[in-house]
Amino acid sequence: MSLPNRELIVLLNQSQLSQQALAQEVEGLHAILAHLENSQVFYNAHELVNRDYITNKVKKIKKAVQFVELKPFRFLINKN
């Protein structure tokens, strides 16, 4: 499995841990983060508020977030 280039701080409760066990823990963290960083998960976890209505439509959310800043009176709300 190709691990992405990122910095992680891993705090473990065990003082004696082999290199293989540590590598397995880090690989598991990367798998979890890769799932969460998926764009579809982002679109499912947000709603777009546009002045007088709220939408969950992926197409509208994609269009709104393609710019660095949202247009006036548009807000992203995290459903979590």
C-alpha positions, 0 to 999 in steps of 0.5 A, spaced: 500 500 500 502 506 498 502 511 503 501 518 502 506 523 504 503 526 511 506 528 518 502 524 523 503 524 531 501 517 533 501 517 541 500 509 543 499 507 550 504 501 550 511 502 551 514 496 547 511 496 540 515 493 534 516 497 528 512 492 524 506 493 529 507 501 529 507 500 521 501 497 521 498 502 526 500 508 521 497 504 515 490 503 519 490 510 520 492 512 513 486 508 510 481 511 515 484 518 513 483 516 506 476 514 506 474 521 510 478 525 505 474 523 499 470 528 496 463 524 496 464 524 503 465 531 503 459 533 499 454 528 503 456 531 510 455 538 508 448 542 506 448 549 502 444 555 504 443 560 499 439 566 502 432 562 502 433 555 501 437 549 504 440 544 499 443 537 499 444 536 492 451 534 490 451 538 483 450 545 487 455 544 492 460 542 487 459 548 483 459 553 490 465 550 492 469 550 486 471 558 488 476 560 494 470 564 497 463 563 497 458 568 493 455 572 498 449 569 502 451 562 501 454 558 507 456 551 507 453 547 514 456 541 516 451 536 518 455 532 523 
